[in-house]
Amino acid sequence: MKRYFKLFIAMFKIAWISNMEYRANFIIWLIIDICWTIADLIFFTVLMQNVQAIGSWTQAETLIMVGLYRLLGVFVWGWMMPSFERIPTFINNGQLDLILTKPIDSQFLLSFHQYSINLVSSLVGGIAMITVGLSLRGGLPSLPVFILFCWVFLVSIFLAYGVYFLTMTVSLFVDRLSNIVYLFQSMYDTARYPREIYGYIMQRIMISVVPLALMIGMSSDVLFGRASLGFLVWFHLLAIGFFFLGRSVWKVGLRRYSSASA
C-alpha cells in the first residue's frame, strides 16, 4: 500500500509539472471552465426565476445541487477523464503492453497516470454555491450531518469512478472504440438536474441501473435531511458493486487481449 501511495504522489507531481509546462493552455482551459461554471449558474438562475421549486427542490436546494455537480466534476473532468481517455489508444497502438509488464496493478496505473489541474474555478465555484445555498436555506448543517455529507460525497466519487471505468472496459472487447470515453461524460450531464424532472421509469433507471441521479442526489439528500437508511445502504452497495464489476470485466478483457504483437 505504501508503494502505491508513493507512486500516486509521483504521478500527481509529474502531471502538475506537465500542466505548468504549458501555462497558456492551462490559462485557456481555466477560463473555459469559469465560463462553464457561470453558464450553469445562469441557466438555473433563469429557470428558478419562473418557478418556485422543481419537484421538492427549492431555489436554494437547486443552487446547492449545481454546486455539487461542479464539485464532483472536478474529479470527473480533472482526474477520471484525462486518465481514461487514453485507454482506447493504449489498447489500439499496443502501449497497454508496457502497462501490463509493470510490477504494478494495471488498473491503478491507468486510473492515476494523468490529471488536469485547470478546474480550480469549479472547485471554488462549487463550494461557493453550496455555501450560499445553505445560507439561503437556513444555515450551515450540524457537525454530524457535515461529516456524513463528506463521507457520502467521497462515496459518490467512488461510484462515479466505478461507472466510468466499467464503460471504459468495453475498449478491450471492441476494436477502435476511441469515442467510448465520452459515453459516461454524456450520461453524467444528466446528473446536474433534479431527478424529479424525469418520469418514474427514468428515475428508477437513474437510481438503480445507471445510478447517475445518486451521484449528486444522495449528497444533497444528506444535507437536506431526506436520506433514508435504506437508500444510504443501497447507495454504498451500488458503489462497491460497480467498482468490482468494472474490475472483473477488466480482468476478463485482459485475458482476451492479444497485445500489439498479435
Protein Blocks (a to p, Z undefined) as FASTA:
>chain_A
ZZmmmmmmmmmmmmmmmmmmmmmlmmmmmmmmmmmmmmmmmmmmmmmmmpcbehjacfkl
mmmmmmmmmmmmmmmmmmmmmmmmmmmmmmmnopmmmmmmpccdfklmmmmmcccfklmm
mmmmmmmmmmmmmmmnnpacdfklmmmmmmmmmmmmmmmmmmmmmmmmmmmmpghilklm
mmmmmmmmmmmpcfklpcfklmmmmmmmmmmklmmmmmmmmmnopacfklmmmmmmmmmm
mmmmmmmmmmmmmmmpgbjmZZ
